[in-house]
Amino acid sequence: MPAHESRNALPAECAFVVHLRPGALPEERRMSGRVEHFASGRNEDFGSLPELLAFLGRVLKSLREDGEQQRPPPGKGGEGTHVGPE
């Protein structure tokens, strides 16, 4: 896959920073730390892998819902707003 395609496949809106606490052992499923959504700055401490995944899921769901709300309903894409000479 060309580099420009991989960048498009990984939008910044889906970027997170995960900072693990000392003693976290992902290979043993011992996870604790802090996670931050890169674009919005929303962040949360987590004490387990399920808590980390729940935060990721909430943020991504919120982004999808926001994107759906910003799209005009079908058939409402500016129809009937023409101003000027025909």
TORVO-699675 format. One record per residue: residue number from 0; residue in one letter; x, y, z of N, C-alpha, C, O, CB in turn. Coordinates in steps of 0.02 Angstrom, whole numbers. Atoms other than C-alpha are relative to their C-alpha. Glycine has a CB too. Layout:
+-----+------+--------+--------+--------+--------+--------+--------+--------+--------+--------+--------+--------+--------+--------+--------+--------+
! pos ! code !    nc1 !    nc2 !    nc3 !   cac1 !   cac2 !   cac3 !    cc1 !    cc2 !    cc3 !    oc1 !    oc2 !    oc3 !   cbc1 !   cbc2 !   cbc3 !
+-----+------+--------+--------+--------+--------+--------+--------+--------+--------+--------+--------+--------+--------+--------+--------+--------+
! NUM !    A !      X !      Y !      Z !      X !      Y !      Z !      X !      Y !      Z !      X !      Y !      Z !      X !      Y !      Z !
...
+-----+------+--------+--------+--------+--------+--------+--------+--------+--------+--------+--------+--------+--------+--------+--------+--------+
! end
This chain:
+-----+------+--------+--------+--------+--------+--------+--------+--------+--------+--------+--------+--------+--------+--------+--------+--------+
! pos ! code !    nc1 !    nc2 !    nc3 !   cac1 !   cac2 !   cac3 !    cc1 !    cc2 !    cc3 !    oc1 !    oc2 !    oc3 !   cbc1 !   cbc2 !   cbc3 !
+-----+------+--------+--------+--------+--------+--------+--------+--------+--------+--------+--------+--------+--------+--------+--------+--------+
!   0 !    M !     43 !    -59 !      0 !      0 !      0 !      0 !     45 !     62 !      0 !     91 !     66 !     41 !    -49 !      0 !     62 !
!   1 !    P !    -40 !    -61 !      1 !     73 !    172 !    -46 !     -7 !     39 !     66 !    -58 !     34 !    100 !    -20 !     43 !    -59 !
!   2 !    A !     -2 !    -37 !    -63 !    119 !    285 !    100 !    -59 !     47 !      8 !    -88 !     52 !     62 !     64 !     39 !      7 !
!   3 !    H !     55 !    -48 !     -6 !    -14 !    416 !     59 !    -67 !    -36 !     14 !   -110 !     -7 !     47 !     -6 !     41 !    -64 !
!   4 !    E !     61 !     38 !    -15 !   -150 !    281 !     64 !     -2 !    -21 !     73 !    -55 !    -20 !    104 !     -5 !    -61 !    -45 !
!   5 !    S !      0 !     22 !    -70 !    -95 !    218 !    234 !    -14 !     59 !     47 !    -46 !     51 !     99 !     67 !    -33 !     19 !
!   6 !    R !     15 !    -59 !    -41 !   -101 !    397 !    303 !    -74 !     14 !      0 !   -103 !     30 !     52 !     39 !     61 !    -25 !
!   7 !    N !     72 !    -12 !      4 !   -279 !    417 !    240 !    -38 !    -53 !     39 !    -92 !    -38 !     65 !    -22 !      0 !    -73 !
!   8 !    A !     34 !     54 !    -36 !   -325 !    250 !    318 !      6 !      9 !     76 !    -30 !    -24 !    114 !     29 !    -67 !    -20 !
!   9 !    L !    -10 !    -11 !    -72 !   -263 !    313 !    488 !     -9 !     75 !     15 !     40 !    110 !     26 !     72 !    -24 !     22 !
!  10 !    P !     11 !    -71 !    -11 !   -345 !    483 !    514 !     18 !     22 !     71 !     11 !    -17 !    118 !    -73 !     18 !    -14 !
!  11 !    A !    -19 !    -27 !    -65 !   -286 !    593 !    657 !    -57 !     -1 !     49 !    -46 !     -5 !    110 !     26 !     71 !     -8 !
!  12 !    E !     58 !      1 !    -45 !   -463 !    594 !    726 !     -5 !    -66 !     38 !    -40 !    -70 !     89 !    -64 !     12 !    -39 !
!  13 !    C !      1 !     66 !    -32 !   -434 !    412 !    773 !     65 !    -14 !     38 !     78 !    -72 !     56 !    -11 !    -55 !    -52 !
!  14 !    A !    -64 !     10 !    -34 !   -265 !    439 !    858 !     -8 !      9 !     76 !    -43 !     54 !     99 !     52 !     49 !    -27 !
!  15 !    F !      1 !     -2 !    -73 !   -242 !    406 !   1044 !     72 !     -7 !     25 !    115 !    -36 !     -7 !    -45 !    -57 !     29 !
!  16 !    V !    -63 !      9 !    -35 !    -95 !    419 !   1163 !    -15 !    -42 !     62 !    -58 !    -24 !    102 !     34 !     69 !     18 !
!  17 !    V !      8 !     43 !    -59 !    -82 !    279 !   1291 !     64 !      3 !     40 !    118 !    -14 !     14 !    -18 !    -74 !    -20 !
!  18 !    H !    -58 !     -5 !    -44 !     34 !    308 !   1437 !     -9 !    -51 !     56 !    -55 !    -46 !     96 !      8 !     73 !     29 !
!  19 !    L !      6 !     54 !    -49 !     63 !    153 !   1543 !     38 !     16 !     64 !     92 !     46 !     62 !     25 !    -66 !    -29 !
!  20 !    R !    -33 !     -9 !    -65 !    105 !    159 !   1728 !     55 !    -53 !      8 !     51 !   -107 !    -22 !    -52 !     -5 !     59 !
!  21 !    P !    -51 !     51 !    -15 !    261 !     70 !   1792 !    -35 !    -61 !     30 !    -81 !    -54 !     70 !     54 !     27 !     48 !
!  22 !    G !     30 !     61 !    -25 !    217 !   -110 !   1827 !    -55 !    -27 !    -45 !    -79 !    -83 !    -35 !    -28 !     12 !     68 !
!  23 !    A !     49 !     26 !     47 !     92 !   -124 !   1685 !     33 !    -55 !    -41 !     89 !    -47 !    -66 !    -28 !     57 !    -47 !
!  24 !    L !    -26 !     57 !     38 !    117 !   -292 !   1600 !    -53 !    -22 !    -50 !    -92 !    -67 !    -35 !     21 !    -59 !     48 !
!  25 !    P !     51 !     17 !     50 !     12 !   -300 !   1442 !     -1 !    -75 !    -17 !    -55 !   -103 !    -29 !     11 !     40 !    -62 !
!  26 !    E !     -2 !     71 !     17 !     71 !   -477 !   1406 !    -35 !    -43 !     52 !    -54 !   -100 !     38 !     73 !    -23 !     -8 !
!  27 !    E !     36 !     35 !    -53 !     -9 !   -528 !   1572 !    -69 !     32 !     12 !   -103 !     16 !     61 !     41 !      0 !     65 !
!  28 !    R !     65 !    -36 !     -3 !   -162 !   -416 !   1542 !     -5 !     44 !     62 !    -60 !     58 !     86 !    -57 !    -50 !     -1 !
!  29 !    R !      0 !    -49 !    -55 !   -110 !   -301 !   1686 !     13 !     68 !    -31 !     69 !     85 !    -50 !     55 !    -17 !     55 !
!  30 !    M !     -4 !    -65 !     34 !   -147 !   -130 !   1616 !    -26 !     54 !     46 !    -79 !     48 !     76 !    -40 !     -1 !    -66 !
!  31 !    S !     24 !    -60 !    -34 !   -158 !     38 !   1702 !     40 !     58 !    -26 !     99 !     52 !    -44 !      7 !     -7 !     78 !
!  32 !    G !    -33 !    -60 !     24 !   -118 !    214 !   1650 !    -50 !     53 !    -18 !   -102 !     60 !     14 !     43 !    -17 !    -61 !
!  33 !    R !     42 !    -54 !     22 !   -193 !    359 !   1559 !     -3 !     -2 !    -77 !     46 !    -18 !   -110 !     27 !     70 !     25 !
!  34 !    V !      9 !     -2 !     72 !   -264 !    374 !   1383 !    -28 !     68 !    -19 !    -70 !     95 !     16 !    -47 !    -58 !    -24 !
!  35 !    E !     24 !    -64 !     23 !   -292 !    533 !   1285 !    -17 !     -4 !    -74 !     21 !    -32 !   -114 !     52 !     55 !     13 !
!  36 !    H !     18 !     -5 !     70 !   -385 !    563 !   1122 !     38 !     59 !    -28 !     30 !    116 !     -4 !    -78 !      8 !     -9 !
!  37 !    F !    -46 !    -50 !     26 !   -260 !    660 !   1018 !    -36 !     63 !    -25 !    -15 !    118 !     -9 !     40 !    -30 !    -56 !
!  38 !    A !     33 !    -57 !     31 !   -382 !    773 !    923 !    -41 !     42 !     49 !    -40 !    103 !     44 !    -45 !    -23 !    -56 !
!  39 !    S !     45 !    -37 !    -45 !   -502 !    821 !   1064 !     31 !     15 !     68 !      9 !     62 !    102 !    -63 !    -39 !     10 !
!  40 !    G !    -30 !    -10 !    -66 !   -391 !    808 !   1217 !    -38 !    -36 !     55 !    -17 !    -34 !    113 !      3 !     73 !     15 !
!  41 !    R !     36 !     39 !    -51 !   -520 !    700 !   1306 !     47 !    -53 !     27 !     84 !    -84 !    -11 !    -66 !    -33 !    -29 !
!  42 !    N !    -46 !     49 !    -29 !   -428 !    589 !   1428 !    -32 !    -33 !     60 !    -83 !    -10 !     87 !     66 !     33 !     20 !
!  43 !    E !     28 !     39 !    -55 !   -458 !    462 !   1563 !     54 !    -46 !     27 !     94 !    -74 !    -11 !    -62 !    -39 !    -23 !
!  44 !    D !    -42 !     51 !    -30 !   -362 !    355 !   1685 !    -35 !    -67 !     -9 !    -97 !    -70 !    -11 !     13 !     15 !     76 !
!  45 !    F !     29 !     67 !      5 !   -388 !    168 !   1665 !     41 !    -47 !     44 !    100 !    -37 !     55 !     -2 !    -25 !    -73 !
!  46 !    G !    -33 !     48 !    -44 !   -348 !     22 !   1778 !     -2 !    -71 !    -27 !     20 !   -118 !      6 !    -32 !      1 !     67 !
!  47 !    S !      4 !     67 !     30 !   -381 !   -123 !   1661 !     -9 !      8 !    -76 !    -25 !     62 !   -101 !    -60 !    -40 !     30 !
!  48 !    L !     10 !      0 !     73 !   -388 !   -170 !   1477 !    -72 !     15 !    -18 !    -84 !     53 !    -64 !     23 !    -67 !    -29 !
!  49 !    P !     69 !    -17 !     17 !   -579 !   -168 !   1477 !    -16 !     75 !      9 !    -54 !    103 !    -30 !    -48 !    -41 !     43 !
!  50 !    E !     11 !    -72 !     -9 !   -577 !     11 !   1546 !     31 !     40 !    -57 !      0 !     88 !    -81 !     29 !     23 !     67 !
!  51 !    L !    -33 !    -33 !     56 !   -454 !     65 !   1411 !    -43 !     -8 !    -63 !    -55 !     41 !    -98 !     71 !    -29 !    -12 !
!  52 !    L !     41 !     13 !     60 !   -560 !    -16 !   1274 !    -67 !     36 !      4 !    -92 !     59 !    -47 !    -11 !    -75 !     -9 !
!  53 !    A !     64 !    -35 !     -8 !   -719 !     62 !   1345 !      9 !     74 !    -18 !    -34 !    103 !    -51 !    -27 !     -7 !     72 !
!  54 !    F !    -13 !    -70 !     17 !   -642 !    237 !   1332 !      8 !      8 !    -75 !    -22 !     53 !   -105 !     63 !     25 !     37 !
!  55 !    L !     -9 !     -3 !     72 !   -585 !    205 !   1154 !    -67 !     -5 !    -36 !    -81 !     33 !    -83 !     49 !    -55 !    -24 !
!  56 !    G !     65 !     10 !     31 !   -758 !    143 !   1109 !    -45 !     61 !      8 !    -79 !     81 !    -40 !    -34 !    -60 !     30 !
!  57 !    R !     42 !    -59 !    -12 !   -847 !    294 !   1188 !     21 !     58 !    -45 !    -21 !     91 !    -74 !      3 !     21 !     73 !
!  58 !    V !    -24 !    -56 !     40 !   -737 !    420 !   1098 !    -15 !    -12 !    -74 !    -40 !     32 !   -108 !     76 !     10 !     10 !
!  59 !    L !     12 !     14 !     71 !   -750 !    334 !    928 !    -75 !      2 !    -16 !    -94 !     25 !    -69 !     29 !    -69 !    -18 !
!  60 !    K !     73 !     -3 !     11 !   -939 !    315 !    947 !    -22 !     73 !     -3 !    -63 !     91 !    -45 !    -38 !    -37 !     56 !
!  61 !    S !     17 !    -72 !     -1 !   -951 !    501 !    989 !     20 !     33 !    -66 !    -17 !     74 !    -92 !     35 !     34 !     59 !
!  62 !    L !    -22 !    -28 !     64 !   -850 !    544 !    833 !    -47 !    -21 !    -57 !    -64 !     20 !   -100 !     72 !    -23 !    -16 !
!  63 !    R !     47 !     23 !     52 !   -964 !    437 !    723 !    -66 !     37 !      5 !    -93 !     59 !    -46 !    -11 !    -77 !      6 !
!  64 !    E !     64 !    -34 !     -9 !  -1120 !    515 !    798 !      5 !     74 !    -20 !    -41 !    100 !    -51 !    -24 !     -5 !     72 !
!  65 !    D !    -10 !    -70 !     20 !  -1050 !    692 !    776 !      3 !      6 !    -75 !    -25 !     53 !   -103 !     64 !     28 !     32 !
!  66 !    G !     -5 !     -1 !     72 !  -1008 !    653 !    595 !    -67 !     -9 !    -34 !    -82 !     22 !    -85 !     48 !    -53 !    -24 !
!  67 !    E !     67 !     12 !     28 !  -1184 !    589 !    562 !    -44 !     62 !      8 !    -84 !     77 !    -36 !    -32 !    -60 !     33 !
!  68 !    Q !     40 !    -60 !    -13 !  -1261 !    746 !    638 !     19 !     57 !    -46 !    -22 !    100 !    -61 !      6 !     22 !     73 !
!  69 !    Q !    -23 !    -55 !     42 !  -1156 !    860 !    528 !    -18 !    -10 !    -74 !    -15 !     38 !   -112 !     75 !      8 !      7 !
!  70 !    R !     19 !     13 !     70 !  -1210 !    777 !    364 !    -71 !     23 !    -12 !   -115 !     11 !     30 !      7 !    -75 !    -17 !
!  71 !    P !     69 !    -20 !     15 !  -1363 !    854 !    281 !    -41 !    -62 !    -15 !    -15 !   -111 !    -42 !     -3 !     49 !    -59 !
!  72 !    P !     43 !     57 !     16 !  -1512 !    736 !    267 !     -2 !    -11 !    -76 !      9 !     37 !   -114 !    -71 !     10 !     27 !
!  73 !    P !      3 !     13 !     73 !  -1531 !    651 !     96 !    -49 !     47 !    -34 !   -104 !     59 !     -9 !    -20 !    -73 !    -13 !
!  74 !    G !     43 !    -46 !     37 !  -1603 !    772 !    -32 !      1 !     71 !     27 !    -36 !    113 !      2 !    -70 !    -26 !      2 !
!  75 !    K !     -2 !    -67 !    -28 !  -1558 !    924 !     74 !     69 !     32 !    -11 !     88 !     76 !     27 !    -16 !     -3 !     75 !
!  76 !    G !    -67 !    -24 !     11 !  -1386 !    959 !      2 !      3 !     68 !    -34 !     43 !     77 !    -81 !     37 !    -49 !    -41 !
!  77 !    G !     -3 !    -67 !     28 !  -1419 !   1142 !    -39 !    -48 !     11 !    -56 !    -43 !     61 !    -91 !     69 !     14 !    -23 !
!  78 !    E !     48 !     -8 !     54 !  -1562 !   1116 !   -159 !    -43 !     62 !     12 !    -61 !     77 !     69 !    -45 !    -63 !     -7 !
!  79 !    G !     44 !    -57 !     -7 !  -1665 !   1271 !   -194 !     33 !     61 !     29 !     -2 !    108 !     48 !    -58 !    -17 !     41 !
!  80 !    T !    -34 !    -58 !    -30 !  -1531 !   1391 !   -131 !     37 !     40 !    -53 !     76 !     84 !    -35 !     48 !    -23 !     53 !
!  81 !    H !    -35 !    -35 !     53 !  -1470 !   1453 !   -300 !    -20 !     74 !     -1 !    -79 !     91 !     -2 !    -14 !    -32 !    -69 !
!  82 !    V !     12 !    -71 !      4 !  -1451 !   1641 !   -304 !     41 !     26 !    -58 !    101 !     11 !    -63 !     19 !     37 !     67 !
!  83 !    G !    -38 !    -28 !     56 !  -1402 !   1734 !   -461 !    -34 !    -15 !    -65 !    -88 !    -45 !    -66 !     71 !    -26 !      0 !
!  84 !    P !     31 !     11 !     65 !  -1436 !   1729 !   -646 !     -4 !    -74 !    -17 !     40 !   -113 !      2 !     39 !     37 !    -55 !
!  85 !    E !     12 !     70 !     21 !  -1503 !   1567 !   -719 !     43 !    -15 !    -60 !     41 !    -71 !    -86 !    -74 !    -12 !    -17 !
+-----+------+--------+--------+--------+--------+--------+--------+--------+--------+--------+--------+--------+--------+--------+--------+--------+
! end
